[in-house]
Amino acid sequence: MPACSGGPQGYKLCEDMEHSLGDIITAMVTALNGDGSVNYDATAELAAHLVDNGSDGLVVSGTTGESPTLTDDEKVELFRVVKEAVGGRATVIAGTGSNDTAHSVELTRRADAAGVDGILAVTPYYNKPPVAGLIRHFGAIAAATDKPVILYNIPGRCALNIEPETLAELYRIDNIVAVKQANMDLEQSRRLVELCDMGLYAGNDDMVYPLLEYGGLGGICVASHLAGPQMKEMVRLYRAGNADEARAIDESLKPLYEAIFINTNPIPIKAAMNMLGHNVGGLRLPLVEASEEEQAELRRVMEEMGLLQRTA
């Protein structure tokens, strides 16, 4: 397996993480108006807020951004608006993957033209392709851009796991640089580290610290909407050799990790952001807004953590 050879763009991730797309990358929500249309202004404001509060990068039109119910035109405009909002202060990574290779390739080309810094491509869902199909699918997406590509392995939503051996084979493609690993089986990540030098991002918030111990780059997170500075500090401390302090931050954030996943993402995180005064609006069906009980639990946890002022 290539150790850090890279392609002509030099995107392969080296031991010094020189080419990392960021430590804490927030998979950001998409703000909506009351009629369900995209609120581009509020999304741009949120992007700037996240970058001011610990986010090195932003994933636009990922699962948290309600990608299944966004049109391609809406996605491309979001890529452009968010990139303009953050400028060169953070990386903007476009969620362009789907279970249709031709569609994913075309959206990747449009994202590239919109000026994004990287691509996030999810495992093809529902149709469950064999390994040969995965190789050709991701290879076609990577060939549509010269930007770095992060694969997104989330078997819980896709009913298909990308095995470490398959990830290692995909890493041979020059601009496939990393994986967002949302497989809770840490043995899979350990095996991947043994096989190749592919960059490793935690795909679940509670996996960020454990994957740092495996040499991970950080996380593509949801909790960083609310606790970006703390998560960024956790990574910094770990890399500075202060593992105990980093672990203590991780422990302190566990109630938040649990609270923002009490229902399907992004239902809870949108409720939490609205409580904090960010105008992110509601959700598009088939997702629905958080129940009163869920909102009460979110409020309790955020108040206890000092993220939200206590109400009478």
C-alpha positions as CSV (number, residue, x, y, z in Angstrom):
1,M,0.0,0.0,0.0
2,P,1.2,3.5,-0.7
3,A,2.6,5.1,2.5
4,C,2.3,8.8,1.6
5,S,3.1,9.0,-2.1
6,G,0.1,11.0,-3.1
7,G,-0.9,12.0,-6.6
8,P,0.0,15.1,-8.6
9,Q,-2.0,17.2,-6.2
10,G,-0.2,15.8,-3.1
11,Y,-3.3,15.0,-1.3
12,K,-2.3,11.8,0.4
13,L,-2.2,12.3,4.2
14,C,1.2,12.1,5.8
15,E,2.2,11.4,9.4
16,D,2.4,15.1,10.1
17,M,-1.2,15.5,8.8
18,E,0.0,18.4,6.5
19,H,-2.8,17.7,4.0
20,S,-5.6,17.1,6.5
21,L,-8.8,18.8,5.7
22,G,-9.2,19.8,9.4
23,D,-9.3,18.3,12.9
24,I,-12.9,19.1,13.7
25,I,-15.2,19.2,10.7
26,T,-18.8,19.9,11.4
27,A,-21.5,18.1,9.3
28,M,-23.7,21.2,9.3
29,V,-27.4,21.5,9.2
30,T,-29.2,23.2,6.4
31,A,-31.3,26.1,7.5
32,L,-34.9,26.2,6.1
33,N,-37.5,28.8,5.9
34,G,-41.0,28.3,7.3
35,D,-42.3,27.1,3.9
36,G,-39.5,24.5,3.7
37,S,-37.3,26.4,1.2
38,V,-33.6,26.7,1.9
39,N,-32.6,29.7,3.9
40,Y,-29.3,30.5,2.3
41,D,-28.6,33.6,4.4
42,A,-29.2,31.7,7.7
43,T,-27.0,28.8,6.5
44,A,-24.2,31.2,5.6
45,E,-24.5,32.8,9.1
46,L,-24.3,29.4,10.7
47,A,-21.3,28.5,8.7
48,A,-19.4,31.6,9.8
49,H,-20.5,30.9,13.5
50,L,-19.2,27.3,13.3
51,V,-15.8,28.4,11.9
52,D,-15.6,31.0,14.7
53,N,-16.2,28.3,17.3
54,G,-13.9,25.4,16.7
55,S,-14.7,24.0,13.2
56,D,-11.8,23.6,10.8
57,G,-14.1,22.5,8.1
58,L,-17.7,22.0,7.1
59,V,-19.5,19.3,5.4
60,V,-22.4,20.7,3.3
61,S,-25.3,18.5,2.2
62,G,-24.4,15.5,4.3
63,T,-26.9,13.5,6.2
64,T,-27.1,16.2,8.9
65,G,-27.8,18.7,6.1
66,E,-30.8,16.7,4.9
67,S,-29.2,15.7,1.7
68,P,-31.9,13.2,0.7
69,T,-34.5,15.9,0.4
70,L,-32.3,18.6,-1.2
71,T,-32.3,19.1,-5.0
72,D,-29.0,19.2,-6.9
73,D,-29.5,22.8,-7.6
74,E,-30.1,23.6,-3.9
75,K,-26.9,21.6,-3.0
76,V,-24.7,23.4,-5.5
77,E,-26.0,26.8,-4.3
78,L,-25.3,25.7,-0.7
79,F,-21.7,24.8,-1.7
80,R,-21.2,28.2,-3.3
81,V,-22.9,30.2,-0.4
82,V,-21.0,28.4,2.4
83,K,-17.7,28.7,0.5
84,E,-18.3,32.4,0.1
85,A,-19.2,32.8,3.8
86,V,-16.1,31.1,5.2
87,G,-13.6,32.0,2.5
88,G,-10.2,30.5,3.2
89,R,-10.8,30.2,7.0
90,A,-12.1,26.6,6.7
91,T,-12.4,23.8,4.3
92,V,-15.8,23.2,2.6
93,I,-16.5,19.6,1.8
94,A,-19.4,18.7,-0.4
95,G,-21.6,15.7,0.2
96,T,-22.1,14.4,-3.3
97,G,-22.5,10.6,-2.8
98,S,-25.6,8.6,-3.6
99,N,-26.5,5.1,-4.7
100,D,-26.5,6.2,-8.3
101,T,-22.9,6.5,-9.7
102,A,-23.8,8.6,-12.7
103,H,-25.7,11.0,-10.5
104,S,-22.9,11.2,-7.9
105,V,-20.3,11.8,-10.6
106,E,-22.3,14.7,-12.1
107,L,-22.9,16.3,-8.7
108,T,-19.2,16.0,-7.9
109,R,-18.3,17.8,-11.1
110,R,-20.8,20.6,-10.2
111,A,-19.4,20.8,-6.6
112,D,-15.9,21.0,-8.0
113,A,-16.9,23.9,-10.2
114,A,-18.5,25.6,-7.3
115,G,-15.1,25.8,-5.6
116,V,-15.4,23.3,-2.7
117,D,-12.2,22.0,-1.1
118,G,-13.1,18.3,-0.9
119,I,-15.7,15.7,-1.5
120,L,-17.6,13.3,0.9
121,A,-19.0,10.2,-0.8
122,V,-21.2,7.9,1.1
123,T,-21.5,4.2,0.6
124,P,-24.2,3.4,-2.0
125,Y,-27.3,2.5,0.0
126,Y,-30.2,0.2,-0.6
127,N,-28.8,-1.5,-3.8
128,K,-25.9,-3.0,-1.8
129,P,-23.2,-3.4,-4.5
130,P,-20.5,-6.0,-4.3
131,V,-16.9,-5.0,-3.7
132,A,-16.2,-4.7,-7.4
133,G,-19.1,-2.3,-7.7
134,L,-17.8,-0.2,-4.7
135,I,-14.4,0.1,-6.3
136,R,-15.8,1.3,-9.6
137,H,-18.3,3.6,-7.9
138,F,-15.9,5.4,-5.8
139,G,-13.3,5.4,-8.5
140,A,-15.7,7.1,-10.9
141,I,-16.4,9.8,-8.2
142,A,-12.7,10.4,-7.6
143,A,-12.0,10.6,-11.3
144,A,-14.6,13.5,-11.6
145,T,-12.5,15.8,-9.5
146,D,-9.0,16.6,-8.6
147,K,-10.1,17.5,-5.1
148,P,-9.4,15.2,-2.1
149,V,-12.2,12.6,-1.6
150,I,-13.3,11.3,1.8
151,L,-15.3,8.0,1.8
152,Y,-18.2,7.7,4.2
153,N,-18.7,4.3,5.8
154,I,-21.9,4.2,7.7
155,P,-23.4,0.7,7.7
156,G,-26.2,1.7,10.0
157,R,-27.8,3.8,7.3
158,C,-26.5,2.0,4.2
159,A,-27.0,-1.7,5.2
160,L,-23.5,-2.3,3.9
161,N,-20.1,-2.0,5.5
162,I,-16.9,-1.1,3.6
163,E,-14.4,-3.7,4.9
164,P,-10.9,-2.5,5.8
165,E,-9.4,-4.5,2.9
166,T,-11.7,-2.7,0.5
167,L,-10.9,0.7,2.0
168,A,-7.2,-0.1,1.6
169,E,-7.7,-1.0,-2.0
170,L,-9.6,2.3,-2.6
171,Y,-6.7,4.2,-1.0
172,R,-4.6,3.3,-4.0
173,I,-6.6,5.9,-5.9
174,D,-4.6,9.1,-5.8
175,N,-7.2,11.6,-4.5
176,I,-9.1,9.2,-2.1
177,V,-7.4,10.3,1.1
178,A,-9.6,9.4,4.1
179,V,-12.6,7.7,5.4
180,K,-15.3,9.0,7.7
181,Q,-15.7,5.8,9.8
182,A,-19.1,5.5,11.4
183,N,-18.7,1.8,12.1
184,M,-18.7,1.4,15.9
185,D,-16.5,-1.7,15.6
186,L,-13.2,-0.2,16.5
187,E,-11.4,-3.4,15.5
188,Q,-12.3,-2.5,11.9
189,S,-10.5,0.9,12.3
190,R,-7.5,-0.8,13.9
191,R,-7.3,-3.2,11.0
192,L,-7.4,-0.4,8.5
193,V,-4.5,1.4,10.3
194,E,-2.5,-1.8,9.9
195,L,-3.3,-2.1,6.2
196,C,-2.5,1.4,5.0
197,D,-2.1,5.1,5.9
198,M,-5.6,6.2,4.9
199,G,-6.7,9.2,7.0
200,L,-9.2,8.2,9.6
201,Y,-12.0,10.5,10.7
202,A,-14.5,9.5,13.4
203,G,-18.0,9.4,11.9
204,N,-19.7,9.3,15.4
205,D,-19.0,12.0,18.0
206,D,-18.2,9.5,20.7
207,M,-15.6,7.9,18.5
208,V,-13.4,11.0,18.1
209,Y,-11.2,10.3,21.2
210,P,-10.9,6.5,20.6
211,L,-9.8,7.0,17.0
212,L,-7.2,9.6,18.1
213,E,-5.6,6.7,19.9
214,Y,-5.3,5.0,16.6
215,G,-3.8,8.0,14.9
216,G,-7.0,9.4,13.7
217,L,-7.2,12.9,12.1
218,G,-10.2,14.0,14.2
219,G,-13.9,13.8,13.5
220,I,-16.7,14.8,11.2
221,C,-19.1,15.7,13.9
222,V,-22.6,16.9,14.9
223,A,-21.9,17.9,18.5
224,S,-19.4,20.5,17.3
225,H,-22.5,22.6,16.4
226,L,-22.7,23.1,20.2
227,A,-19.3,22.2,21.6
228,G,-16.8,23.0,18.8
229,P,-14.2,24.7,21.0
230,Q,-14.2,21.9,23.5
231,M,-13.8,19.2,20.8
232,K,-11.1,21.2,19.1
233,E,-9.3,21.5,22.4
234,M,-9.6,17.8,23.0
235,V,-7.8,17.0,19.8
236,R,-5.1,19.7,20.5
237,L,-4.5,18.3,24.0
238,Y,-4.2,14.7,22.8
239,R,-1.7,15.7,20.1
240,A,0.3,17.7,22.7
241,G,0.7,14.5,24.8
242,N,-2.0,15.4,27.4
243,A,-4.1,12.3,26.8
244,D,-5.7,12.4,30.3
245,E,-6.9,16.0,29.9
246,A,-8.2,15.1,26.4
247,R,-10.0,12.1,27.8
248,A,-11.6,14.2,30.5
249,I,-13.1,16.5,27.9
250,D,-14.5,13.5,26.0
251,E,-16.1,12.2,29.2
252,S,-17.6,15.6,30.0
253,L,-19.2,15.7,26.5
254,K,-20.8,12.2,26.6
255,P,-24.2,13.5,27.9
256,L,-24.3,15.8,24.9
257,Y,-23.4,13.1,22.5
258,E,-26.3,11.0,23.8
259,A,-28.8,13.9,23.8
260,I,-28.3,15.0,20.2
261,F,-29.0,11.4,19.0
262,I,-32.2,10.7,21.0
263,N,-33.9,10.7,17.7
264,T,-32.9,10.5,14.1
265,N,-30.2,13.0,13.1
266,P,-30.7,15.9,12.4
267,I,-34.0,16.2,14.3
268,P,-32.4,16.8,17.8
269,I,-29.5,19.0,16.6
270,K,-31.9,21.3,14.8
271,A,-34.0,21.6,17.9
272,A,-30.9,22.4,19.9
273,M,-29.7,25.1,17.5
274,N,-33.1,26.8,17.4
275,M,-33.1,26.9,21.2
276,L,-29.7,28.7,21.1
277,G,-31.2,31.3,18.7
278,H,-29.8,30.1,15.4
279,N,-32.5,30.4,12.8
280,V,-32.2,26.9,11.3
281,G,-35.9,26.3,11.0
282,G,-37.7,22.9,10.7
283,L,-37.2,19.8,8.6
284,R,-38.4,18.4,5.4
285,L,-40.6,15.4,5.5
286,P,-40.3,12.5,6.1
287,L,-38.3,14.0,9.1
288,V,-40.4,15.8,11.7
289,E,-39.5,18.1,14.5
290,A,-38.5,17.0,18.0
291,S,-41.2,16.1,20.4
292,E,-41.8,18.1,23.5
293,E,-40.2,15.4,25.6
294,E,-37.1,15.3,23.4
295,Q,-36.8,19.1,23.5
296,A,-37.1,19.0,27.3
297,E,-34.3,16.5,27.5
298,L,-32.1,18.5,25.1
299,R,-32.7,21.7,27.2
300,R,-31.9,19.9,30.4
301,V,-28.6,18.6,29.1
302,M,-27.6,21.9,27.6
303,E,-28.5,23.8,30.8
304,E,-26.4,21.3,32.9
305,M,-23.5,21.7,30.6
306,G,-23.7,25.5,30.6
307,L,-24.5,25.7,26.9
308,L,-27.9,27.2,27.5
309,Q,-29.1,29.6,30.2
310,R,-31.4,28.0,32.7
311,T,-35.1,28.9,32.3
312,A,-37.4,29.6,35.1
